[in-house]
């Protein structure tokens, strides 16, 4: 049986890694968070981990890293592929050491490393979306550059993977975070959640060409992580509490929605449930 690899973003999430948040660091000055309640930060993360376990995931919990407040967002330093992990280089200066910590965490449990980005490339995992094992979408953003996209494309070319890039808008500029997964979350092979105003037109046209329909998110709920949704399996998702509009749309369409309290661990750091997880194994039914 396959131990590692993710062919998409929505098939059965069998194994996942999270990192305990640190309470030591410059959340506002360096991380650009809204200052969290650090007691609630830990409680929310623990509850989130327990929710994943209750939904059938095996959860590997990596230790906290003092000073690296963004390291709770495990999705960004690495891209998991069907063929092993790609360790990334991160454009946000305070996050530059995270991939080296991540390498140790992966090696400890035996996850194969497919490759690692080298300068001048940089990329964040939040800018990637697997539609299927042969189709990887990447956002070209302030966190992911042309060299990063090209190096990822070269690593995946031997496996016949199509890497398609889409330009993301300026929005709030290079100091803020806008990833592809800020505006797009697949929840099944034919369904996604999308924040349309910041989604590239060419991306929406591509989703239509693939027969993928989507639920739209309001600006208010995009800002509280309503468009960053973690699929546990097709049509079963985890959503940050406090997004009743998209929650209602999903439930009305028969999607099973599980909420977690994320005001501190998710909303105040601009990272949703997908950001908080590094998928290690997804199994297609």
N, C-alpha and C positions, 0 to 999 in steps of 0.2 A: 504494500500500500504506500502511496506517495506520502511523504512526511512534510514536505514544504512546497509552497508555490500557490499563486493566486491567478486563475485564468480570467477573472473579471472582478467586479466590485459588489456582486450581489448574491453569488452562490453561497452555499452553506459555510459559514465562518466557523471552522473547526478549532483553529488555534490562533491566538492573538497575543501580542505583547503590549503592555502598558508600562508607564514609569510613574512611580510615586512622586508627586510634586514636591519640590523643595519649598520651604518657608523662609529660606535665607537668600536674599538677593535684592537687586534694585528693580522691583516690579515696574514702577512708573518711569524712572529715569532711563533705564536701559531696555526693558522689555516692552515699554509703551502699553502696559496694562492700565486698567483702572484698578486702583489698589484693592486687592481682595482681602476678605477676612481669612487669615491663614488657618484658623481652626476649622472653619467651614470648608476651606479649600481641600483639606485632607479628608474631611468627612464625606464631601461630595465625591471625591475620587474613589474612596473605598466603596461607597454605595454603587457607583458606576461599575466598578470591577465586579461586585457581587451580582449586579444585574446581568452582566455578560455571562457569568458562570451559570446563573439560573436559566439562561437561554441556551445552554448547552455548549458554550465555548470553553475550551481549555485556555486559561489565562496565565501567561508568564509575566510576573511583576518584577521589573528592573528597579534597582535602587535609585533614590533621589540623588541629584547632583547639586550640591550647594553652589549658589551663584548663578546657575543656569535656569532661570525661571521658565523659559520657553521649552525646556526639555521634556515637560509633561506632554507636549504635542509630538508624539512619537511617529506620526505619519511623515514628518518632513525630512529627517536625515537619510531616508532610505526609500528605494522603490523595490517592493517585492514583485518578482516576475514569476512566470511558470518555471523558470530555469535557475532560480537563485536570487540573492539580494544584490542590488546595485547601491553601493554607498555613495552619497552625494557630497557636493561641496556647497556650503550655504552662504548666500550673499549678505545676510544680516550679520554684522561683525560679531555680536555677542553670542551667536549660535555656531560660530566657525569650528569649535572643538567638539560639537555634539556627535558628528559621524564617527570620530575615533572612540568615543564611549560606546556608541551603538555597535561598532565592530566587536568589541569585547563581549557585549551582551549576546550577540548572535553566535559568536564562536563558542561561548560557554554552553549553548544548547545544541550546537552542531549544525546551524543553518549554513548552507553553502553560499559563498560570496562569488557572484558572477563577475563583478567588476567594481571599479571605483572611479569617479570623475577626477580629472586632473585639470589644473589651471590651463587656460583662462575660463574653463567651464564652471558654471554654478547652476544649481537647480534645487527646488524644494519638492518634496513628495506630494505636497498639497496641490501642485500643478499638474498632476497626472490622474487620468481616469482610464482604467481598463474597461473596454466594452465587451471584449471577448479575448481569448488567448492569442489571437492574431491581430488585434487592433488596440493600440495604445494612443490615447489623446493626451497632448501636453499643451499647457498654457504657456505662451511666451509672455513673460511678465517681468516686473522689476526683480523677482526672485529666481527666474529661470531664463537664461540667455541662449542665444543661437548656438554657441559652442556646447552648452550643456545638452541641448536637444540633439545635436549632431552626434555627440559621444554616446548618448543613450541609444540613438538609432543604430549606430555602428555595432554596439554590443548585442542588440537584439536582431540584427539583420540575418545572422546565421540560422535563426530559428523561424524565419519567414514572417516576422512581426512587422506590421504596418505601423509606423509612428507618424501621426498626423498632428501638426501644431496649429494653434489658434492664438492670435494676438489678443491679449487682454487690455482693457482700457487703463488710462492713467489713474482714474478715480481720485483717491486722496494722496497719490504720489508715492515716491520710492520709500518714504519712511513708514508708510502704512502697509498693511498686508491685504492683498487681494490675490487669491489663488483661483485656479480653475474650479476647485472644489468649493470655493466660496459661492459659486453660482450654479453648480451642477452636481447632483448626487443621483446616480443610478440606483433604483430600488428593485428592479427586475429586468429581465432581458428586453422588455418592451416598454418600460416605464422609468421615469426619472422625476426629480424635483428640480426646478429651475428658477433662478431669479433673472427674469428676462431683461431688465434694463441694463445690466452689466454683462450679459451674455453676448459673445460675438455672433453677428448675424450668420456668418458662415458656419459656425458651430450648430446653430439651431436648424439651418438648412440641412446640415449633415445628419443630425438626429432624425429629422423628418424622412430623409432618404433611406434611413435604416428602419423605418417603421416604429420609431420610438416616440411615444406621446409623453407629455409632462404635465405636472401640477405646478402652477405658478405660486410664487412666494411674494408677499408684499415687502416694501422697503422696511417697514417697521420690524417685520419678523426676520428679514435677512440680517438685520443688525443684532438680533438675539439668537443667531445660529439656526434659523428656521430652514435655511437652504443647505445646511451641512448635516446630512442625515446618514447614519450608519445602517446599512442593510445587514441583517444577521443571516437571512436567506431570502429568496424571492418573496416580496410582499410582506416581509416581517422586518420592522425597522426600529431603531432607537433614535429618539428625538429629545433635545433639550426641552425641559418643561418651560411653559411661558410662551408657547407659539400656537395658540388655539385655532388660528385660521387654517394653517397648513395641516394641523392635527385633524381638524374636522374634515377637510378635503380628502385626506388619505383614508380615514376611517369610513367615510361615505362610499369610497371606491373599494372597500373590502380589505384594505391594507391593515395589518395588525401593528399597532403603534405602542411602543413601550417608552415611557418617559423617565428621565432622571433629572434630579435637581442639579443645575449646572451654572447657577448665577455667578459663582466665584471661579470655578475651575474651567468653565467654557466661555461664558459671555464676557467676563471682564478681561480675558486674554485674547479674545477674538479667535477662539478655536472650538469647533463643535466636536461631537462624538467620533466622527471619522478622524479628525486631527489627533484625537487622544489615543488612537489605536494604530499599531503596526500589524497589519494582517500577515500571518505566517503561513496559514493553510486555509484555502477555500476549496470545497469539494463540490463539483457539479453533479447534480442528480442524474 
